[in-house]
Amino acid sequence: MYGLASRKLNDSKEYILFLFSGIIFLTANSLYAYMDYPYGVGFQIIQLPLLPIDNVNSGKGNFSGRINSRLINVFSIQSNRFIVDGEESQIEPNLRYALTDETQFGFSAPIISRGGGFLDKNIETFHRTTGVSQGGRDKYPRNEFNASYEPLSLYYPLLDKDLFESYVRRTNDFRSYPRNSTDPPINFPTHENEVRKLVINKYYPYLNEYKTEDSIGNYDSIAQGNPKFFLQSTILKGSFWFDKITAGGQVRVPTRSVELIGTPGTDISVYAVYHKDWFDGKINFKFGVSYSQFEMHKYRNFDLRKNQWVFRPSLIYNINQSWKLHFEYVYFASPILHWNRLSTPAHQIGFGVSRSFDDYQLQFATFENIITYSNTPDIGFLISLEKFTLN
């Protein structure tokens, strides 16, 4: 059994590496792209934010195609509530069609691979070299996937046998995970008191087996993510205060897939993008805002946000006609409610460089979480390749 699990883990690592290196090879051919990160992974925040989409239009009657490859590493821990540790890679083809010079529509359909990955050693080395705290990373096995939660942790002071357990050891110790799926349930005195039984039966009926740990399975998986469709149009052009303002909408459709790679429910978002060029077009400033409504409001014992705002300012510095530097900041309220650190607002920044020629552009980028660290990836990388006139 151990040998089979080890082979599955190695296969997943090799697949992730193959995806990432394959896109690097493909980018020798050409393109034009914008930063299109997933600022989160499903096994951490369950449903991903719907971001404002960039306002680049390839011209009336033109199809444009883009392929994104992403590699994302996550480590997040709250000692008595959760640990989220793993890696995800995505390859996402996108197709757009410009009805006019102002209006376009398109869709994307990601393929996602999830597992332990291979970046942990490099990240620990970087943290050690720069003096950044490991945050508990070095206490757990490298390159293994683990997403587990303790739903009853808020009730530990009421249910534990002594206060030391709840307020000292549980709060400050690193969790004794990952646990093997064959291990017995964590010892918890639920049978010893009628009040304890009532609490579990009323508020956590699915925990009637008296298990205090809830884990996400399917560690090493490759599956279809949620397809997305969008329509957008430039609604205002040219003034002293702005060059153009674009508005649009997105629909994310449900899919039957591996748990938390694809999610059920139809999600809808409307967004607007403000665009202003400075210094004769040397600097392009954009500010995107989106508002989303989610159909899924509950997942296991998690209460999920019914709606969400996203704010996305970005700057592009045009070094010359071929090279550009990209910077952006993304803020959104976490989709998970009432889960302490997992429910804090998310802040991330992204940096990128792109090279364009003819109607192509190649982009390399990285993103990093700031301010709060529990509900967004630790670090991620993107390679994107787009060709504007496929027809």
Secondary structure by P-SEA (a helix, b strand, c coil): caaaaaaaaaaaaaaaaaaaaaaaaaaccccccccccccccccccccccccccccccccccbbbbbbbbbbbbbbbbccccbbbbbbbbbbbbbbbbbccccccccbbbbbbbbccccaaaaaaaaaaaacccccccccccccbbbbbbbcccccccccccccccccccccccccccccccccccccccccccaaaaaaaacccccccccccbbbbcccccccccbbbbbccccccccccccccccccbbbbbbbbccccccccbbbbbbbbbbbbbcccccbbbbbbbbbbbbcccccccbbbbccbbbbbbbbbbcccccbbbbbbbbbbcccccccccccccccccccbbbbbcccbbbbbbccccccccccccccbbbbbbbbcccc
